[in-house]
């Protein structure tokens, strides 16, 4: 394997992990999207989704409870969990391919990494101002990771044909 190929496979997940670490170290106030969302016309959200109400980690998620901007921010933040771990699962799966591991063990080793990393990341939230570590977020992260792993596996199988 060429050095360039090795670097292009290993460097992206290292950078991505660093980005997750940095973002997880910030207090909530530095990541609060509500001021930006407050400048947007979100009246359609209230019109279409005012009936939505559910509980996430013992907190009621609804427009009535959180306001329109808080409601939209909740979905953006949780969507970010899925996206960030989708990319991480995809990248880690590619790294393990370098070690000539068969697809099934590669899948499960990547999944184990995702679960461990998500758990550690959420645990770290307990040590940062105004952040909370949630098992529900570990589950979301794992779902995102599974989607990324599945996508990488699918693309790998297509390339092998």
N, C-alpha and C positions, 0 to 999 in steps of 0.2 A: 504494500500500500504506500502510496506517495505521501510525503509530508503534508503537502497542500490539502489533499483529501482528508487526512487525519485531522488537521487543524480545523477544516471547515465542518467536520462532524462533531468534534469535541468542544470547540469554542462556543457555538451558539447555546448549548444548555448551560454552560458555565456563566455566560453573560445573563441568560434568562433567570437562573437561580439567584444571581447577584441582584437583579432587578426586583425579584420577589422579596428578597431579604431587605433591600432598601425600603420598598413600599411598606412592608410589615413593620418596619421600625418607626414609621411616621405616626404621630398622633392623629386621631380622627379629624381634628380641625384642619389639618393640612390637606386632607383628602376630601373634605366636605364639598359635594357638588351642588348643594342646595342654592348657594348664592348665584351660581351660573344658571342653574335651571330656573331660578326665580326671574331671570331676565327674558325667558322664553314664554311664548303663548302656549300654555299647556291646558287650555280650557277643554280641548278635545278629550284629554285623559279623564277629566272629571265627568264629562258627558258619557263617555263609553265605558268607564271602569269604576264608577261610583258604587256599583253593586259588589265589587270584589272585596272580600274580607276573609282572612285566614290567619292562623297562628304559626309563627316561625320562632322557635326557641322561646316559648312563653311570652311572646310579644305579638299583639294583634297588628297585622299589616292591613291597613285600609286607608283610603283617602281621608275618611272621617278622623281616624286616629293619628295619621302622620302628616296630613296635608298633601296637596298634589305633588309638591317638590320632593317631600320625604318619601312618598309612595314611588315616584319615578326613580329617585336615587336608590331605593332599596333594590329595584330590579336591575339597575345599571351595575350596582356593586356586586350583586349575586351573579349576574351575567359575566362580570369580570372574573370572578372566581372560576367559573366554568371555562372561559376562554384561556386564562393564564395557565390553568392546569391541563387543558387540551394541548396547548403548545408544548408544555413541559413533558407530557406523556409521549407526544410525537417525537420530540428531540431525544429523550432518554432511550426510547425504543431504537432509534437510529444508532445511538452510541453502542448499545449492546450488540447490534448487528456486526460491529467491528470484531467482536470476540467469537464470531462463528457459532453463536448459540442458536439452537433450533428454535423455530417460531413459538411453540407453546411455552417452553421455559423462558424465552425472551419476553413473551407477553406477561407471564406471572411475575418475573423479576422486576419488570418495569412497573407493574401494578403495585407490588410491594414497596418499591421506591416511592411512588406517588403517595400511597397511604402514609408511609413514615414521614415523608417531607411535609405533607399537609398537616399531619398531627403535630409535628415539631413547630411548624409555622403558627398554628393556632395556639399552641402552648406559649409561644413567645408573645402573643398578644396580651397575655395576662401581665406582662412586665412592661407594657408601654401605656402611656397616658391615654385614657378614654378609649381603650380598645378592649374587646372581649373575645376570648377564644371560645368558639362554638363547635360542638360535635356536628351540628348541621352543616357548618361550612366545610368541615373535613369530608362529609358526604358529598357535598356539591363539588369540591375539588376532585374527589375520587371519580365522580361521574364525568367531569371534564377530562381527567386523565384517561379514563376508559375510552372516551370518544377519540382522543388523540392517538392512543395506542391502536385502537381498532382501525383508524384511518391509515396509520403507518403500516399496519399489518396488511391491510387491503392493497395499498400501493405496492408493498413489497411482493405480494403474491402476483399482482399484475405484471410487475417487472420480471419476475421469474418465469413467466409464461412466455 
